[in-house]
């Protein structure tokens, strides 16, 4: 069944949180909230980011810690404004259809659809809305960090 909003079977995949130090934040969140570290740090030179995924026991949604990878990074300006909430990511069946549907709802793409290291080459793209909120789409399919293949712990 197609969603009236253009996202067929979209599911919240992760919340992105921008940090300056992945190791320090993963320890802090594990100690304070009981997060489990699900991946080692993953470097994605195309996104100029290093990321690490954590999850609460029993939860189906990940928390993605994001830190700049090298200098310059696409994240430098955002990090100068401070650490904190960066984006919401939705897993979608068809990334092109999802982008078309979201454009009909006043969202605009800010990056092309590209393969992502963290998702085993499954493609991602980035969009923003009128208020400047940042959204990521990741396509479903086989590979790491896939909601359909991952059981909450």
N, CA, C and O of each residue as an XYZ file, in Angstrom:
612
protein
N       0.841     -1.177      0.000
C       0.000      0.000      0.000
C       0.883      1.236      0.000
O       1.866      1.300      0.738
N       0.543      2.200     -0.810
C       1.341      3.420     -0.925
C       0.896      4.440      0.114
O      -0.296      4.623      0.360
N       1.868      5.093      0.709
C       1.581      6.131      1.681
C       1.085      7.380      0.964
O       1.547      7.673     -0.139
N       0.160      8.121      1.559
C      -0.290      9.363      0.938
C       0.817     10.408      0.904
O       0.673     11.440      0.248
N       1.899     10.158      1.590
C       2.988     11.124      1.652
C       4.166     10.747      0.762
O       5.218     11.383      0.833
N       4.010      9.733     -0.066
C       5.039      9.383     -1.023
C       6.101      8.432     -0.510
O       7.029      8.097     -1.245
N       5.990      7.991      0.723
C       6.983      7.074      1.267
C       6.342      5.708      1.497
O       5.677      5.482      2.509
N       6.547      4.817      0.559
C       5.970      3.486      0.671
C       6.763      2.685      1.698
O       7.961      2.457      1.529
N       6.088      2.264      2.758
C       6.684      1.436      3.803
C       7.940      2.039      4.431
O       8.855      1.302      4.798
N       8.000      3.341      4.558
C       9.139      3.992      5.208
C       9.122      3.672      6.697
O       8.064      3.605      7.322
N      10.317      3.477      7.252
C      10.454      3.231      8.687
C      11.612      4.064      9.218
O      12.629      4.242      8.548
N      11.440      4.569     10.426
C      12.548      5.284     11.055
C      13.697      4.306     11.236
O      13.532      3.254     11.853
N      14.839      4.644     10.710
C      16.019      3.779     10.751
C      16.961      4.192     11.872
O      17.368      3.366     12.689
N      17.304      5.472     11.904
C      18.181      5.951     12.961
C      18.033      7.451     13.173
O      17.506      8.183     12.335
N      18.515      7.862     14.313
C      18.632      9.272     14.659
C      20.122      9.579     14.627
O      20.913      8.894     15.276
N      20.505     10.601     13.879
C      21.906     10.988     13.776
C      22.247     12.053     14.799
O      21.538     13.051     14.933
N      23.337     11.834     15.520
C      23.774     12.755     16.562
C      25.231     13.132     16.293
O      26.108     12.269     16.284
N      25.479     14.395     16.079
C      26.803     14.904     15.727
C      27.660     15.080     16.979
O      27.237     15.698     17.956
N      28.872     14.527     16.931
C      29.792     14.588     18.073
C      31.204     14.893     17.579
O      31.502     14.775     16.391
N      32.051     15.280     18.500
C      33.446     15.511     18.136
C      34.305     14.273     18.373
O      35.381     14.149     17.789
N      33.841     13.349     19.228
C      34.639     12.182     19.595
C      33.726     10.957     19.719
O      32.971     10.840     20.685
N      33.795     10.049     18.747
C      32.932      8.858     18.748
C      33.158      7.994     19.986
O      32.197      7.581     20.636
N      34.407      7.720     20.312
C      34.700      6.813     21.426
C      34.168      7.363     22.749
O      33.569      6.628     23.533
N      34.385      8.641     22.992
C      33.927      9.241     24.251
C      32.404      9.211     24.345
O      31.849      8.889     25.396
N      31.732      9.545     23.250
C      30.274      9.563     23.269
C      29.676      8.162     23.352
O      28.664      7.973     24.027
N      30.266      7.188     22.692
C      29.709      5.835     22.785
C      29.838      5.314     24.217
O      28.915      4.673     24.719
N      30.962      5.576     24.882
C      31.117      5.182     26.296
C      30.106      5.917     27.169
O      29.463      5.313     28.028
N      29.970      7.217     26.947
C      29.054      8.032     27.748
C      27.617      7.532     27.626
O      26.912      7.417     28.629
N      27.181      7.235     26.403
C      25.800      6.778     26.191
C      25.577      5.359     26.696
O      24.489      5.033     27.171
N      26.596      4.515     26.597
C      26.493      3.156     27.151
C      26.359      3.226     28.671
O      25.528      2.531     29.255
N      27.166      4.055     29.302
C      27.130      4.179     30.761
C      25.848      4.848     31.250
O      25.238      4.383     32.213
N      25.440      5.925     30.603
C      24.302      6.712     31.091
C      22.950      6.092     30.753
O      22.029      6.136     31.569
N      22.819      5.509     29.541
C      21.506      5.048     29.095
C      21.444      3.546     28.802
O      20.360      3.015     28.557
N      22.566      2.867     28.824
C      22.563      1.444     28.549
C      22.621      1.077     27.082
O      22.256     -0.038     26.710
N      23.076      2.000     26.233
C      23.213      1.689     24.807
C      24.240      0.578     24.605
O      25.230      0.489     25.331
N      23.987     -0.265     23.607
C      24.956     -1.260     23.150
C      25.610     -0.729     21.882
O      24.934     -0.202     20.998
N      26.915     -0.870     21.799
C      27.628     -0.462     20.594
C      27.440     -1.571     19.565
O      27.838     -2.711     19.802
N      26.834     -1.243     18.421
C      26.492     -2.239     17.401
C      27.538     -2.355     16.303
O      27.624     -3.392     15.645
N      28.342     -1.302     16.091
C      29.367     -1.349     15.045
C      30.649     -0.708     15.575
O      30.632      0.086     16.515
N      31.728     -1.069     14.956
C      32.970     -0.339     15.141
C      32.809      0.998     14.399
O      31.878      1.136     13.606
N      33.673      1.970     14.629
C      33.607      3.189     13.812
C      33.768      2.843     12.330
O      34.602      2.018     11.956
N      32.965      3.481     11.509
C      32.962      3.250     10.062
C      33.326      4.565      9.394
O      32.667      5.581      9.614
N      34.379      4.546      8.575
C      34.799      5.758      7.871
C      34.211      5.783      6.473
O      34.301      4.806      5.730
N      33.607      6.910      6.124
C      33.041      7.094      4.783
C      33.650      8.361      4.182
O      33.173      9.466      4.440
N      34.708      8.196      3.378
C      35.378      9.366      2.804
C      34.452     10.221      1.933
O      34.600     11.443      1.903
N      33.507      9.608      1.227
C      32.602     10.390      0.382
C      31.717     11.308      1.216
O      31.416     12.425      0.797
N      31.301     10.849      2.388
C      30.482     11.673      3.277
C      31.348     12.518      4.214
O      30.822     13.323      4.982
N      32.651     12.341      4.157
C      33.633     12.990      5.043
C      33.220     12.840      6.507
O      33.274     13.786      7.292
N      32.803     11.606      6.847
C      32.308     11.334      8.193
C      32.795      9.981      8.679
O      33.030      9.056      7.901
N      32.936      9.903      9.982
C      33.144      8.645     10.671
C      31.897      8.452     11.522
O      31.476      9.364     12.233
N      31.302      7.251     11.449
C      30.044      7.008     12.150
C      30.142      5.739     12.981
O      30.965      4.863     12.716
N      29.294      5.661     13.984
C      29.200      4.458     14.804
C      27.740      4.315     15.228
O      27.092      5.290     15.607
N      27.236      3.082     15.157
C      25.832      2.826     15.458
C      25.694      2.149     16.813
O      26.412      1.201     17.130
N      24.751      2.659     17.609
C      24.432      2.134     18.919
C      22.933      1.854     18.956
O      22.172      2.386     18.147
N      22.518      1.015     19.903
C      21.082      0.755     20.025
C      20.760      0.365     21.460
O      21.545     -0.300     22.136
N      19.599      0.789     21.900
C      19.109      0.385     23.211
C      18.596     -1.040     23.136
O      18.015     -1.428     22.122
N      18.794     -1.831     24.179
C      18.257     -3.191     24.184
C      16.743     -3.172     23.935
O      16.007     -2.414     24.568
N      16.296     -4.014     23.006
C      14.879     -4.106     22.693
C      14.372     -3.085     21.702
O      13.213     -3.150     21.293
N      15.205     -2.145     21.306
C      14.771     -1.103     20.372
C      15.067     -1.536     18.940
O      15.987     -2.319     18.699
N      14.290     -1.027     17.998
C      14.512     -1.366     16.591
C      15.213     -0.249     15.833
O      15.582     -0.432     14.673
N      15.401      0.892     16.458
C      15.988      2.064     15.807
C      17.384      2.297     16.378
O      17.601      2.180     17.584
N      18.314      2.624     15.506
C      19.678      2.891     15.939
C      19.860      4.369     16.282
O      19.079      5.225     15.866
N      20.903      4.637     17.043
C      21.437      5.972     17.233
C      22.755      5.975     16.486
O      23.618      5.137     16.747
N      22.921      6.906     15.559
C      24.158      7.018     14.792
C      24.948      8.190     15.344
O      24.488      9.331     15.309
N      26.132      7.906     15.849
C      27.048      8.972     16.228
C      27.843      9.332     14.986
O      28.323      8.451     14.273
N      27.985     10.624     14.726
C      28.646     11.115     13.518
C      29.733     12.091     13.936
O      29.496     13.000     14.732
N      30.927     11.895     13.391
C      32.028     12.828     13.642
C      32.696     13.146     12.314
O      32.704     12.307     11.412
N      33.255     14.341     12.178
C      33.975     14.678     10.948
C      35.131     13.713     10.712
O      35.788     13.271     11.655
N      35.367     13.396      9.455
C      36.489     12.564      9.053
C      37.461     13.461      8.293
O      37.210     13.842      7.149
N      38.553     13.787      8.934
C      39.555     14.630      8.286
C      39.135     16.087      8.210
O      38.061     16.477      8.670
N      40.012     16.874      7.618
C      39.762     18.297      7.440
C      40.076     18.639      5.995
O      41.160     18.290      5.528
N      39.224     19.278      5.284
C      37.902     19.719      5.704
C      36.883     18.577      5.636
O      37.099     17.569      4.963
N      35.784     18.758      6.340
C      34.680     17.807      6.338
C      33.390     18.571      6.073
O      33.275     19.749      6.411
N      32.426     17.895      5.468
C      31.098     18.495      5.261
C      30.437     18.841      6.586
O      29.476     19.609      6.618
N      30.948     18.277      7.687
C      30.336     18.463      9.002
C      30.959     19.588      9.817
O      30.472     19.904     10.902
N      32.014     20.189      9.318
C      32.732     21.205     10.094
C      31.830     22.350     10.560
O      31.851     22.712     11.737
N      31.052     22.915      9.663
C      30.201     24.060     10.037
C      29.164     23.658     11.079
O      28.909     24.400     12.027
N      28.569     22.482     10.902
C      27.564     22.025     11.864
C      28.196     21.804     13.240
O      27.601     22.151     14.259
N      29.376     21.239     13.269
C      30.022     20.979     14.557
C      30.447     22.275     15.250
O      30.466     22.340     16.479
N      30.784     23.299     14.480
C      31.098     24.606     15.094
C      29.887     25.163     15.838
O      30.042     25.915     16.800
N      28.676     24.798     15.395
C      27.459     25.236     16.097
C      27.209     24.397     17.343
O      26.397     24.767     18.192
N      27.902     23.275     17.454
C      27.796     22.447     18.658
C      27.365     21.028     18.365
O      26.767     20.735     17.330
N      27.685     20.156     19.302
C      27.276     18.763     19.203
C      25.771     18.670     19.446
O      25.193     19.507     20.139
N      25.145     17.646     18.869
C      23.727     17.442     19.127
C      23.008     16.798     17.967
O      23.623     16.294     17.027
N      21.693     16.826     18.054
C      20.839     16.208     17.046
C      21.191     16.728     15.661
O      21.278     17.939     15.455
N      21.395     15.822     14.710
C      21.811     16.192     13.362
C      20.739     15.888     12.327
O      20.413     16.748     11.509
N      20.173     14.653     12.347
C      19.192     14.282     11.332
C      18.367     13.080     11.762
O      18.699     12.378     12.717
N      17.277     12.865     11.026
C      16.491     11.640     11.114
C      16.686     10.887      9.813
O      16.732     11.490      8.741
N      16.801      9.565      9.904
C      16.976      8.746      8.707
C      15.833      7.748      8.610
O      15.460      7.111      9.595
N      15.283      7.621      7.403
C      14.210      6.671      7.135
C      14.684      5.646      6.119
O      15.304      5.994      5.114
N      14.389      4.380      6.388
C      14.667      3.326      5.413
C      13.456      3.219      4.498
O      12.321      3.139      4.967
N      13.702      3.219      3.190
C      12.631      3.188      2.197
C      12.877      2.053      1.204
O      14.012      1.618      1.010
N      11.816      1.590      0.591
C      11.941      0.514     -0.395
C      12.556      1.018     -1.699
O      13.440      0.372     -2.262
N      12.096      2.153     -2.170
C      12.557      2.691     -3.451
C      12.982      4.136     -3.222
O      12.140      5.013     -3.031
N      14.265      4.376     -3.240
C      14.783      5.694     -2.877
C      14.378      6.778     -3.882
O      14.097      7.912     -3.494
N      14.348      6.430     -5.161
C      13.946      7.425     -6.171
C      12.490      7.838     -5.987
O      12.170      9.025     -6.043
N      11.597      6.854     -5.764
C      10.189      7.167     -5.537
C      10.012      7.998     -4.269
O       9.207      8.929     -4.236
N      10.765      7.656     -3.232
C      10.664      8.400     -1.978
C      11.082      9.853     -2.165
O      10.433     10.761     -1.645
N      12.164     10.073     -2.907
C      12.616     11.444     -3.167
C      11.549     12.208     -3.937
O      11.237     13.350     -3.599
N      10.992     11.591     -4.963
C       9.926     12.263     -5.734
C       8.748     12.627     -4.832
O       8.226     13.739     -4.900
N       8.337     11.690     -3.993
C       7.217     11.949     -3.093
C       7.504     13.067     -2.110
O       6.633     13.894     -1.842
N       8.701     13.104     -1.573
C       9.036     14.148     -0.607
C       9.186     15.510     -1.272
O       8.881     16.532     -0.658
N       9.647     15.538     -2.505
C       9.717     16.814     -3.232
C       8.318     17.404     -3.411
O       8.151     18.624     -3.399
N       7.330     16.553     -3.574
C       5.945     17.032     -3.684
C       5.461     17.643     -2.376
O       4.436     18.325     -2.350
N       6.190     17.403     -1.297
C       5.826     17.934      0.015
C       6.851     18.961      0.492
O       7.179     19.045      1.675
N       7.342     19.734     -0.472
C       8.209     20.894     -0.212
C       9.569     20.554      0.373
O      10.208     21.412      0.982
N      10.021     19.326      0.203
C      11.382     18.998      0.619
C      12.269     19.093     -0.604
O      11.822     18.902     -1.735
N      13.546     19.392     -0.356
C      14.473     19.461     -1.486
C      15.700     18.613     -1.181
O      16.164     18.525     -0.045
N      16.205     17.996     -2.241
C      17.415     17.196     -2.075
C      18.613     18.138     -2.017
O      18.662     19.158     -2.704
N      19.570     17.768     -1.181
C      20.776     18.584     -1.057
C      22.020     17.784     -1.412
O      23.138     18.295     -1.339
N      21.823     16.526     -1.796
C      22.943     15.675     -2.206
C      22.406     14.596     -3.147
O      21.252     14.184     -3.026
N      23.229     14.145     -4.069
C      22.781     13.081     -4.974
C      22.651     11.749     -4.234
O      23.163     11.584     -3.126
N      21.971     10.826     -4.855
C      21.853      9.467     -4.329
C      23.188      8.763     -4.575
O      23.653      8.672     -5.711
N      23.799      8.264     -3.492
C      25.116      7.623     -3.588
C      25.168      6.388     -2.694
O      24.407      6.280     -1.733
N      26.077      5.450     -3.016
C      26.274      4.309     -2.124
C      26.936      4.760     -0.827
O      27.735      5.696     -0.821
N      26.597      4.086      0.275
C      27.172      4.444      1.575
C      27.910      3.252      2.171
O      27.408      2.128      2.160
N      29.078      3.502      2.679
C      29.921      2.471      3.270
C      29.206      1.786      4.435
O      29.228      0.559      4.529
N      28.581      2.545      5.312
C      27.961      1.980      6.519
C      26.868      0.969      6.201
O      26.582      0.085      7.009
N      26.261      1.096      5.033
C      25.140      0.228      4.681
C      25.513     -0.776      3.596
O      24.644     -1.258      2.869
N      26.792     -1.090      3.485
C      27.237     -2.095      2.538
C      26.985     -1.722      1.093
O      26.790     -2.593      0.245
N      26.990     -0.419      0.807
C      26.780      0.054     -0.560
C      25.334      0.380     -0.882
O      25.046      0.902     -1.959
N      24.399      0.076      0.050
C      23.025      0.530     -0.189
C      23.057      2.053     -0.262
O      23.854      2.705      0.412
N      22.184      2.600     -1.084
C      22.278      4.029     -1.386
C      21.550      4.901     -0.370
O      20.579      4.492      0.268
N      22.064      6.117     -0.252
C      21.473      7.134      0.618
C      21.318      8.432     -0.164
O      21.905      8.607     -1.232
N      20.524      9.327      0.383
C      20.466     10.704     -0.082
C      20.043     11.576      1.089
O      19.592     11.085      2.124
N      20.198     12.868      0.904
C      19.913     13.848      1.955
C      18.901     14.860      1.442
O      18.968     15.305      0.296
N      17.952     15.219      2.323
C      16.933     16.210      2.003
C      16.786     17.171      3.171
O      17.201     16.884      4.294
N      16.193     18.304      2.883
C      15.881     19.262      3.935
C      14.480     19.811      3.686
O      13.981     19.802      2.561
N      13.862     20.285      4.754
C      12.541     20.899      4.607
C      12.671     22.421      4.726
O      13.773     22.952      4.854
N      11.535     23.105      4.681
C      11.563     24.578      4.698
C      12.195     25.158      5.955
O      12.782     26.239      5.912
N      12.082     24.448      7.073
C      12.655     24.975      8.318
C      14.129     24.607      8.486
O      14.762     25.006      9.463
N      14.673     23.848      7.534
C      16.084     23.504      7.577
C      16.396     22.187      8.263
O      17.569     21.846      8.419
N      15.381     21.434      8.680
C      15.631     20.128      9.292
C      16.233     19.193      8.243
O      15.875     19.250      7.067
N      17.144     18.342      8.682
C      17.873     17.467      7.784
C      17.337     16.040      7.889
O      17.124     15.518      8.984
N      17.125     15.422      6.724
C      16.619     14.057      6.651
C      17.510     13.249      5.723
O      17.980     13.747      4.700
N      17.735     12.004      6.091
C      18.478     11.065      5.262
C      17.532      9.940      4.879
O      16.686      9.530      5.674
N      17.678      9.446      3.668
C      16.974      8.241      3.239
C      18.014      7.179      2.960
O      19.052      7.465      2.363
N      17.747      5.957      3.386
C      18.590      4.810      3.046
C      17.675      3.759      2.443
O      16.583      3.497      2.947
N      18.142      3.162      1.354
C      17.307      2.143      0.731
C      17.439      0.834      1.488
O      18.492      0.506      2.036
N      16.329      0.093      1.500
C      16.328     -1.226      2.104
C      17.086     -2.195      1.222
O      17.648     -1.808      0.197
N      17.100     -3.443      1.618
C      17.797     -4.469      0.858
C      18.843     -5.147      1.717
O      19.070     -4.776      2.869
N      19.466     -6.139      1.136
C      20.461     -6.917      1.872
C      21.642     -6.047      2.262
O      22.023     -5.120      1.546
N      22.205     -6.367      3.406
C      23.384     -5.650      3.853
C      23.310     -5.283      5.317
O      22.293     -5.516      5.971
N      24.374     -4.712      5.832
C      24.418     -4.355      7.251
C      23.431     -3.247      7.599
O      23.070     -2.417      6.764
N      23.012     -3.263      8.853
C      22.133     -2.222      9.398
C      20.833     -2.103      8.612
O      20.373     -0.997      8.330
N      20.250     -3.228      8.264
C      18.973     -3.254      7.554
C      17.883     -3.595      8.565
O      17.957     -4.628      9.230
N      16.889     -2.750      8.683
C      15.816     -2.977      9.649
C      15.124     -4.313      9.442
O      14.773     -4.980     10.415
N      14.922     -4.719      8.196
C      14.197     -5.962      7.920
C      14.991     -7.194      8.338
O      14.407     -8.248      8.591
N      16.301     -7.075      8.413
C      17.142     -8.226      8.743
C      17.697     -8.158     10.160
O      18.465     -9.030     10.568
N      17.325     -7.156     10.894
C      17.920     -6.939     12.194
C      16.867     -7.046     13.279
O      15.862     -6.336     13.253
N      17.096     -7.918     14.215
C      16.205     -8.047     15.358
C      16.723     -7.166     16.485
O      17.928     -7.119     16.728
N      15.831     -6.470     17.172
C      16.277     -5.684     18.334
C      16.914     -6.592     19.372
O      16.553     -7.760     19.512
N      17.876     -6.023     20.101
C      18.555     -6.793     21.157
C      18.122     -6.322     22.502
O      18.581     -6.846     23.517
